[in-house]
């Protein structure tokens, strides 16, 4: 039906007769000459209807309004010098319309302006309610294109360069413990039994390694029934990969090449290889986070040994109870952050309290090593200890030192959040910079205080570090996360393939042989038939696209996302169903809506 897309026309097309289809982005009447910006998914081109040069199309152009769907036939012409638009790919040309055919009009008032020329901010609930209009807008159309290009580049690299095979795994499977709640699907054919939607293809991709597939990948849909935030969705997309007969270093090198290929292909950005690496312990010590943003400094400093015997009980008591005291040095922080902001009621105090801290102590560094601080520190920290503290933190005149004291997880979480907030406020984050790094050597297990037992930090099939096999309770895992600018974009591990090691891991987390067989029997049985050493990784594609597109919310990287209440405002899902459908499934709802009086 058409000869060209709107955004593809260039000066080389001048003199050609073209047929275009698209939406009216905007219409302008300049002294009787009508200009129409015609838009399709490739961009915008200017259409001209002149009562003298194109008398046949002029009456058809007059009634056009924004978002009308039209067909244009006309001749590509050079724009006058004063009308050239170097900001527009089609800015050298315009189309004199010989004919304009209205294919469809807009019959209701637009809920918001779609035009590329309109920069108005639109409420997100409106954007999600009318997502089909939102996806016409330049920003969202570009995000969809980035997503498409990312997935295309992944497939080309893995298949054409690295010999991977794409294999689809089931969506309807059985419920297995993977850390979050499952979405359950009742079986009509098997009353009283349920499928679970996969939280990941973890078990199936390991089965594919047992099957000899060797190098597997899948752009996989995954589902988790969990509380949401800006970078989480109940249904999301992973790039899932699993490989046999590869070491951790080989897996990391392959994935570095993959990520570099994605950025080079999609955005023309050269990523230096290899990526830096930090162990989990190093990352937590220096940044208080296992996904640190390393585009800026503000590294934490542990001063527990300096203050453990001082008279300030907040410090000494924290160390005595097995906790830590850390400092966040902020160069130039004296001018930027007032005492009011650190004390109760201030925004810095609020950040600390939301992370579980009771507050933050501080020292302000003045000229010639003099300090201003709270009386409890000044009275209880000897001068030589104070000078050693200033030396260790590399404190200079004008710097602010913020102290966190207490249980290690709370101190790290608190100073990590304050560090991020300060970096944004003080414009310490270089624009356009990409910092990728691996975090390795995660702990195998973490303590579940509610159940009073150890549980796998990742999943129970993660291989322990060879040097730590003797004592699994304190072992490191051969696990790795890939971090981009403070976001975890991927994570994986080598897997256990020896039955005796697998049984010891189950014993460590308190999983009996019967429970393991009930939950993972099909996988454990497969492992009895010759299992290769293997490992893998999964990337959060939605999050990666969000970062590459420069968005703050993962919802802007997905065509039809859910809200933070896990609702689709477009389709009004989830919704109630007929009682007949529930009866057919042999289930009933026990939910009772809250009354208005409640």
KOLVEXKE-846045 format. One line per 3 residues: for each residue x, y, z of C-alpha. Coordinates in Angstrom, 2 decimals, always signed. Example, Ala and Ser with C-alpha at 12.3 -4.5 7.8 and 13.67 -1.06 7.14 Angstrom:
REM residues 2
+12.30,-4.50,+7.80; +13.67,-1.06,+7.14
END
This chain:
REM residues 598
+0.00,+0.00,+0.00; +2.89,+2.38,+0.69; +6.18,+3.11,-0.98
+8.08,+4.57,+2.00; +7.92,+5.06,+5.75; +7.68,+8.66,+6.93
+10.95,+8.80,+8.82; +13.04,+7.28,+6.03; +12.75,+10.05,+3.44
+15.93,+11.99,+2.67; +17.30,+14.46,+0.12; +18.13,+11.54,-2.16
+14.36,+10.99,-2.57; +13.71,+14.51,-3.96; +11.66,+14.26,-7.13
+10.11,+10.88,-6.24; +6.39,+10.33,-5.96; +5.62,+8.57,-2.69
+2.65,+6.99,-0.93; +2.67,+7.36,+2.85; +0.39,+6.26,+5.68
+0.32,+7.48,+9.24; -1.17,+9.68,+11.93; -1.47,+13.47,+11.89
+1.06,+14.54,+14.50; +0.01,+18.17,+14.20; -1.57,+20.52,+11.66
-0.67,+24.18,+11.05; -2.32,+26.78,+8.78; +0.19,+29.42,+7.66
-1.58,+32.05,+5.66; -3.68,+29.58,+3.69; -0.92,+26.98,+3.20
-1.59,+23.93,+5.38; +1.32,+22.01,+6.89; +0.76,+18.54,+8.33
+3.39,+16.58,+10.25; +2.73,+12.94,+9.35; +3.98,+10.34,+11.84
+4.53,+6.61,+11.74; +6.80,+4.39,+13.81; +9.92,+5.56,+11.95
+9.45,+9.28,+12.55; +7.81,+12.41,+11.15; +7.81,+14.09,+7.74
+6.26,+17.42,+6.72; +3.33,+17.39,+4.29; +2.37,+20.59,+2.43
-0.99,+21.38,+0.87; -1.01,+24.62,-1.12; -4.24,+25.88,-2.76
-2.18,+26.92,-5.81; +0.34,+24.07,-6.21; -1.87,+21.22,-4.90
-5.47,+22.40,-5.33; -6.90,+18.87,-5.28; -5.57,+18.01,-1.82
-6.27,+21.35,-0.18; -9.94,+20.70,+0.68; -8.91,+17.32,+2.10
-6.20,+18.85,+4.30; -8.38,+21.52,+5.88; -10.45,+19.25,+8.19
-7.50,+17.16,+9.41; -6.84,+17.13,+13.15; -4.33,+15.48,+15.47
-4.26,+11.66,+15.39; -6.40,+11.31,+12.26; -5.22,+8.35,+10.18
-4.50,+9.35,+6.59; -3.01,+8.26,+3.29; -0.83,+10.76,+1.44
+0.31,+10.62,-2.18; +2.72,+13.34,-3.24; +6.09,+14.44,-4.56
+9.21,+14.79,-2.41; +10.56,+18.36,-2.62; +13.52,+20.30,-1.23
+12.57,+22.48,+1.72; +13.26,+26.22,+1.32; +16.51,+27.26,+3.03
+14.64,+29.09,+5.78; +12.58,+25.96,+6.56; +15.41,+23.45,+6.89
+15.27,+21.56,+10.20; +18.65,+19.96,+11.04; +17.17,+18.45,+14.23
+14.84,+16.26,+12.17; +16.16,+13.33,+10.06; +13.65,+14.33,+7.36
+14.35,+18.03,+7.87; +15.68,+18.63,+4.34; +12.50,+17.55,+2.56
+8.75,+18.02,+2.48; +5.99,+16.31,+0.54; +3.62,+18.32,-1.64
+0.42,+16.29,-1.34; -1.36,+15.47,-4.59; -4.06,+13.63,-2.66
-5.03,+13.13,+0.97; -7.38,+10.32,+1.97; -8.89,+10.26,+5.44
-8.90,+6.65,+6.63; -10.10,+7.22,+10.17; -10.93,+10.19,+12.35
-10.66,+10.65,+16.13; -14.20,+10.46,+17.49; -13.53,+11.26,+21.15
-11.47,+13.98,+22.85; -7.88,+12.86,+23.33; -7.10,+12.18,+27.03
-3.66,+13.75,+26.47; -1.63,+15.14,+23.60; +0.31,+12.55,+21.61
+2.22,+14.90,+19.28; +6.02,+14.74,+19.23; +5.97,+18.54,+19.47
+4.10,+18.41,+22.80; +6.25,+18.00,+25.91; +3.49,+18.13,+28.51
+3.85,+15.82,+31.49; +1.05,+13.25,+31.64; -0.04,+11.41,+34.77
+1.11,+7.81,+34.69; -2.35,+6.41,+35.43; -3.65,+8.14,+32.28
-0.71,+6.85,+30.25; -1.38,+3.29,+31.41; -5.15,+3.58,+30.93
-4.66,+4.70,+27.30; -1.43,+2.82,+26.69; -2.10,+2.46,+22.96
-1.96,+6.26,+22.69; +1.04,+6.49,+24.98; +2.93,+4.05,+22.77
+2.45,+6.42,+19.80; +4.42,+9.10,+21.65; +8.03,+9.55,+20.62
+9.49,+8.63,+23.99; +7.66,+5.34,+24.37; +8.00,+4.42,+20.70
+11.76,+4.87,+21.09; +11.78,+2.71,+24.23; +10.03,-0.09,+22.37
+12.58,+0.20,+19.59; +15.46,-0.02,+22.07; +13.91,-3.14,+23.57
+13.53,-4.73,+20.14; +17.10,-3.89,+19.16; +18.47,-5.26,+22.45
+16.71,-8.60,+22.01; +17.70,-8.79,+18.34; +21.36,-8.14,+19.17
+21.28,-10.80,+21.90; +19.93,-13.43,+19.52; +22.45,-12.61,+16.81
+25.40,-12.74,+19.19; +24.44,-15.93,+21.02; +23.38,-17.86,+17.92
+25.72,-16.59,+15.21; +28.87,-16.05,+17.26; +28.64,-18.40,+20.25
+26.59,-21.39,+19.05; +23.73,-21.13,+21.54; +20.39,-22.87,+20.97
+17.10,-21.19,+21.92; +14.79,-23.63,+23.71; +11.37,-22.81,+25.15
+10.49,-24.15,+28.59; +7.00,-24.70,+30.08; +4.83,-21.89,+31.41
+2.51,-24.30,+33.25; +4.74,-26.18,+35.68; +4.79,-27.27,+39.33
+5.29,-25.06,+42.35; +8.84,-25.08,+43.70; +10.36,-22.90,+46.44
+12.24,-20.07,+44.71; +11.96,-17.21,+47.18; +8.73,-15.47,+46.13
+5.09,-16.51,+45.99; +3.98,-18.45,+42.95; +1.11,-17.50,+40.71
-1.10,-20.58,+40.78; -3.34,-21.91,+38.00; -6.03,-24.46,+38.93
-6.30,-27.55,+36.75; -9.80,-28.36,+35.49; -8.67,-31.75,+34.20
-7.07,-32.64,+37.55; -9.43,-31.21,+40.20; -7.78,-29.98,+43.38
-4.37,-29.68,+41.73; -2.56,-26.56,+40.56; +0.07,-25.49,+38.11
+2.47,-22.69,+39.00; +3.69,-20.04,+36.59; +7.51,-20.15,+36.53
+9.47,-17.66,+38.62; +12.37,-18.59,+36.35; +13.28,-21.51,+34.05
+15.95,-22.54,+36.59; +15.18,-26.26,+36.90; +14.36,-26.78,+33.23
+17.56,-25.14,+32.02; +19.56,-27.46,+34.26; +17.64,-30.39,+32.81
+18.62,-29.15,+29.36; +22.26,-29.41,+30.39; +21.63,-33.02,+31.45
+20.02,-33.45,+28.01; +23.25,-32.43,+26.28; +22.01,-29.11,+24.84
+25.35,-27.62,+26.03; +24.57,-23.95,+25.33; +20.98,-22.86,+25.95
+19.30,-19.48,+25.96; +15.75,-18.19,+26.06; +14.00,-14.84,+26.20
+11.75,-16.09,+28.97; +8.60,-14.79,+30.58; +8.70,-15.13,+34.38
+6.15,-14.52,+37.12; +6.46,-13.62,+40.81; +3.67,-12.69,+43.19
+5.55,-10.13,+45.29; +5.19,-6.57,+46.47; +6.17,-4.23,+43.65
+8.34,-1.13,+43.26; +9.59,+0.99,+40.39; +11.88,-1.73,+39.00
+9.68,-4.79,+39.69; +6.70,-6.28,+37.83; +4.57,-9.38,+38.52
+5.41,-10.65,+35.03; +8.79,-9.85,+33.57; +11.25,-10.94,+30.92
+14.61,-12.60,+31.46; +17.44,-13.45,+29.15; +18.10,-16.93,+30.50
+21.35,-18.76,+29.73; +22.96,-22.05,+30.78; +26.27,-23.56,+29.66
+28.06,-26.88,+30.17; +31.77,-27.47,+30.64; +32.69,-23.84,+31.35
+34.53,-22.28,+34.27; +33.33,-19.15,+36.06; +35.98,-17.08,+34.29
+34.88,-18.41,+30.90; +31.23,-17.64,+31.64; +32.05,-14.11,+32.79
+34.22,-13.45,+29.73; +31.48,-14.64,+27.37; +28.92,-12.43,+29.09
+31.21,-9.42,+29.02; +31.48,-9.86,+25.26; +27.68,-10.18,+25.04
+27.00,-6.99,+27.02; +29.64,-5.08,+25.06; +28.02,-6.30,+21.83
+24.58,-5.10,+22.99; +25.79,-1.57,+23.80; +27.88,-1.32,+20.63
+25.10,-2.60,+18.36; +22.17,-0.73,+19.90; +23.76,+2.55,+21.02
+27.20,+2.67,+19.40; +28.89,+2.70,+22.81; +32.25,+0.99,+23.27
+32.45,-0.83,+26.61; +36.02,-1.53,+27.80; +36.79,-5.15,+28.66
+37.25,-6.91,+31.00; +34.78,-5.60,+33.61; +36.15,-4.83,+37.08
+35.37,-7.35,+39.84; +34.65,-6.99,+43.53; +33.96,-9.76,+45.97
+30.74,-9.54,+47.95; +32.77,-8.85,+51.09; +34.68,-6.01,+49.40
+31.51,-4.44,+48.01; +29.75,-4.51,+51.38; +32.82,-3.14,+53.17
+33.45,-0.26,+50.75; +29.90,+0.63,+49.67; +27.48,-1.07,+52.05
+25.76,-2.66,+49.05; +26.13,-5.73,+46.84; +25.13,-3.60,+43.84
+27.20,-0.45,+44.28; +27.16,+2.50,+41.93; +30.86,+3.05,+41.26
+30.50,+6.09,+39.00; +31.44,+8.25,+41.99; +33.50,+7.88,+45.18
+32.03,+8.38,+48.66; +33.38,+5.04,+49.85; +32.60,+3.92,+53.41
+35.36,+3.52,+55.99; +35.21,+1.02,+58.86; +36.46,+2.64,+62.08
+35.21,+0.02,+64.54; +38.72,-0.70,+65.83; +39.35,+2.99,+66.57
+36.21,+3.57,+68.63; +35.56,+0.19,+70.24; +37.03,+1.30,+73.58
+35.92,+4.93,+73.59; +33.55,+6.28,+76.21; +30.82,+7.04,+73.67
+28.53,+4.09,+74.31; +26.76,+4.35,+70.95; +30.07,+3.47,+69.28
+31.65,+1.12,+71.80; +28.35,-0.62,+72.52; +27.73,-1.29,+68.83
+31.11,-3.00,+68.48; +30.70,-4.91,+71.75; +27.37,-6.28,+70.50
+28.99,-7.62,+67.34; +28.11,-4.67,+65.12; +30.23,-2.06,+63.38
+30.91,+1.66,+63.21; +31.41,+3.09,+59.71; +32.00,+6.55,+58.31
+30.67,+8.10,+55.11; +33.12,+10.91,+54.30; +31.50,+13.67,+52.22
+33.99,+16.07,+50.62; +32.63,+19.61,+50.85; +29.72,+18.36,+52.92
+29.97,+21.12,+55.50; +28.41,+23.66,+53.17; +25.94,+21.25,+51.58
+24.45,+19.51,+54.62; +23.34,+21.41,+57.70; +22.93,+20.01,+61.22
+19.17,+20.43,+60.93; +19.08,+17.86,+58.12; +20.99,+15.29,+60.18
+18.93,+15.67,+63.36; +15.42,+14.25,+63.93; +12.97,+15.76,+61.46
+15.61,+16.33,+58.78; +15.70,+14.55,+55.44; +19.04,+12.80,+56.10
+17.73,+11.58,+59.44; +14.60,+10.30,+57.72; +16.65,+8.27,+55.23
+18.59,+6.75,+58.13; +15.51,+5.92,+60.17; +13.78,+4.30,+57.18
+16.76,+1.92,+56.99; +16.42,+0.99,+60.67; +19.03,+3.35,+62.15
+18.29,+5.47,+65.22; +20.31,+8.37,+63.85; +23.68,+9.49,+62.53
+26.56,+11.04,+64.44; +28.79,+13.52,+62.61; +32.10,+15.36,+62.60
+32.71,+18.57,+60.67; +36.33,+19.09,+59.67; +37.56,+22.65,+60.00
+40.87,+24.37,+59.24; +44.13,+22.83,+60.47; +42.49,+19.61,+61.63
+40.04,+21.24,+64.04; +36.61,+19.59,+64.26; +33.06,+20.40,+65.27
+31.02,+17.48,+66.54; +28.53,+16.38,+69.12; +29.73,+16.59,+72.74
+29.63,+12.83,+73.28; +32.28,+12.28,+70.58; +34.37,+15.32,+71.53
+34.45,+14.27,+75.21; +35.13,+10.57,+74.68; +37.42,+10.26,+71.66
+41.06,+11.02,+72.55; +42.93,+13.47,+70.35; +45.26,+10.81,+68.93
+42.27,+8.63,+67.98; +40.58,+11.63,+66.39; +43.65,+12.38,+64.28
+43.92,+8.72,+63.26; +40.24,+8.77,+62.27; +40.75,+11.89,+60.15
+43.78,+10.30,+58.51; +42.00,+7.03,+57.75; +39.04,+8.81,+56.18
+41.37,+11.18,+54.28; +39.34,+14.05,+55.72; +40.10,+17.56,+54.53
+38.94,+20.99,+55.58; +35.26,+21.40,+54.72; +34.47,+17.68,+54.79
+31.56,+16.15,+56.68; +31.90,+12.71,+58.28; +28.65,+10.85,+58.91
+28.77,+7.88,+61.30; +26.59,+4.79,+61.34; +26.79,+2.51,+64.38
+24.90,-0.68,+65.14; +24.17,-4.07,+63.57; +26.18,-4.50,+60.37
+23.19,-4.93,+57.99; +21.51,-1.76,+59.29; +24.69,+0.34,+59.16
+25.44,-0.77,+55.61; +21.87,-0.21,+54.39; +21.71,+3.21,+56.03
+24.99,+4.60,+54.72; +24.33,+3.09,+51.27; +21.06,+5.01,+50.98
+22.57,+8.23,+52.34; +25.52,+7.83,+49.93; +23.17,+7.58,+46.94
+21.08,+10.57,+48.06; +24.13,+12.76,+48.64; +25.67,+11.84,+45.28
+22.50,+12.93,+43.47; +22.15,+16.14,+45.48; +25.79,+17.16,+45.00
+25.81,+16.25,+41.28; +28.60,+13.74,+41.73; +27.22,+11.28,+39.16
+28.82,+11.82,+35.73; +26.14,+12.09,+33.05; +26.28,+9.36,+30.44
+28.87,+7.27,+32.27; +28.43,+3.49,+32.33; +30.12,+1.51,+35.10
+29.77,-2.25,+34.84; +31.28,-4.61,+37.40; +30.98,-8.15,+38.66
+30.21,-8.97,+42.28; +31.54,-12.46,+43.11; +31.94,-14.86,+46.04
+28.53,-14.35,+47.62; +27.77,-16.23,+50.85; +26.14,-19.61,+50.22
+23.55,-19.06,+52.95; +21.83,-16.39,+54.98; +20.07,-16.67,+58.32
+16.26,-16.77,+58.34; +15.39,-15.25,+61.70; +11.69,-16.11,+61.42
+12.33,-19.81,+60.82; +15.60,-19.94,+62.81; +17.53,-21.71,+60.09
+19.94,-21.13,+57.25; +18.52,-20.73,+53.75; +20.17,-20.50,+50.35
+21.03,-16.90,+49.45; +20.41,-17.64,+45.75; +18.98,-21.15,+45.38
+19.97,-24.58,+46.75; +21.62,-25.70,+43.49; +24.37,-23.04,+43.64
+27.82,-24.60,+43.84; +29.98,-23.86,+46.90; +33.45,-22.42,+46.44
+35.95,-25.31,+46.13; +38.01,-23.90,+49.02; +35.00,-23.84,+51.35
+33.43,-27.25,+50.83; +34.61,-28.52,+54.23; +32.33,-26.09,+56.13
+29.25,-25.26,+54.08; +27.65,-23.11,+56.80; +30.24,-20.39,+56.23
+31.00,-21.21,+52.59; +31.17,-18.78,+49.71; +29.18,-19.59,+46.59
+30.55,-19.64,+43.06; +27.96,-16.99,+42.26; +28.18,-13.70,+40.41
+26.03,-10.64,+39.78; +26.52,-8.07,+37.03; +25.91,-4.51,+38.21
+25.35,-1.45,+36.01; +25.34,+1.98,+37.68; +23.97,+0.63,+40.94
+21.43,-1.77,+39.43; +21.77,-5.53,+39.35; +21.09,-6.42,+35.71
+22.08,-10.08,+35.83; +23.08,-12.86,+38.15; +24.04,-16.50,+38.06
+26.30,-19.22,+39.39; +27.97,-22.51,+38.77; +25.62,-25.33,+39.74
+26.07,-28.38,+41.93; +26.36,-31.52,+39.85; +27.66,-34.00,+42.46
+24.88,-35.82,+44.42; +26.88,-35.92,+47.68; +27.46,-32.15,+47.68
+23.81,-31.54,+46.84; +22.70,-33.66,+49.79; +25.00,-31.73,+52.13
+23.46,-28.45,+50.96; +19.97,-29.82,+51.61; +21.10,-30.93,+55.08
+22.50,-27.45,+55.79; +19.19,-25.72,+55.02; +17.22,-28.36,+56.94
+15.60,-30.00,+53.93; +14.99,-33.68,+54.55; +15.49,-36.31,+51.89
+11.71,-36.75,+51.64; +11.13,-32.98,+51.31; +13.84,-32.67,+48.67
+12.36,-35.55,+46.71; +8.89,-34.01,+46.93; +10.04,-30.57,+45.78
+12.81,-31.43,+43.30; +12.52,-35.19,+42.74; +12.41,-34.98,+38.94
+15.62,-32.91,+38.85; +17.46,-35.06,+41.38; +16.51,-38.18,+39.47
+17.89,-36.64,+36.26; +21.16,-35.96,+38.06; +21.58,-39.74,+38.49
+22.03,-40.18,+34.74; +25.27,-38.36,+34.09; +25.26,-34.62,+34.78
+27.89,-32.33,+33.24; +29.48,-29.47,+35.17; +27.38,-26.46,+34.26
+26.52,-22.91,+35.16; +24.42,-20.03,+33.94; +23.11,-16.54,+34.30
+19.85,-14.65,+33.90; +19.46,-10.98,+32.96; +16.53,-8.76,+33.82
+15.79,-7.54,+30.28; +13.19,-5.02,+31.43; +15.68,-3.42,+33.81
+18.48,-3.40,+31.24; +16.23,-1.70,+28.68; +15.08,+0.79,+31.32
+18.68,+1.83,+31.96; +19.64,+1.94,+28.28; +16.57,+4.07,+27.50
+17.37,+6.48,+30.33; +14.16,+5.77,+32.22; +13.60,+5.66,+35.99
+10.74,+3.15,+36.00; +10.72,-0.36,+34.61; +7.13,+0.27,+33.48
+8.48,+2.55,+30.76; +10.47,-0.35,+29.30; +7.41,-2.62,+28.92
+4.63,-2.25,+26.36; +1.74,-3.15,+28.68; +2.91,-3.08,+32.31
+1.05,-3.45,+35.59; +0.80,-0.79,+38.31; +2.41,-1.13,+41.74
-0.87,-2.74,+42.80; -0.32,-5.41,+40.11; -3.24,-4.09,+38.06
-3.55,-3.43,+34.34; -5.39,-0.12,+33.99; -5.95,-0.76,+30.28
-7.73,-4.13,+30.51; -8.83,-3.80,+34.16; -7.11,-7.07,+35.05
-7.32,-8.84,+37.42; -11.08,-9.13,+37.46; -13.79,-11.31,+38.91
-14.97,-14.43,+37.07; -18.28,-16.22,+36.79; -19.23,-18.66,+39.53
-19.70,-21.23,+36.78; -16.01,-20.96,+35.89; -14.98,-21.44,+39.52
-17.29,-24.41,+39.89; -15.81,-25.98,+36.77; -12.39,-25.66,+38.39
-13.65,-27.15,+41.69; -12.63,-24.05,+43.65; -14.44,-21.30,+45.55
-13.43,-17.82,+46.69; -13.37,-17.14,+50.42; -12.71,-13.44,+49.92
-15.22,-11.09,+51.56; -15.10,-7.46,+50.36; -14.68,-4.90,+53.12
-17.90,-3.02,+53.86; -18.10,+0.75,+53.44; -18.51,+1.05,+57.21
-15.08,-0.52,+57.70
END
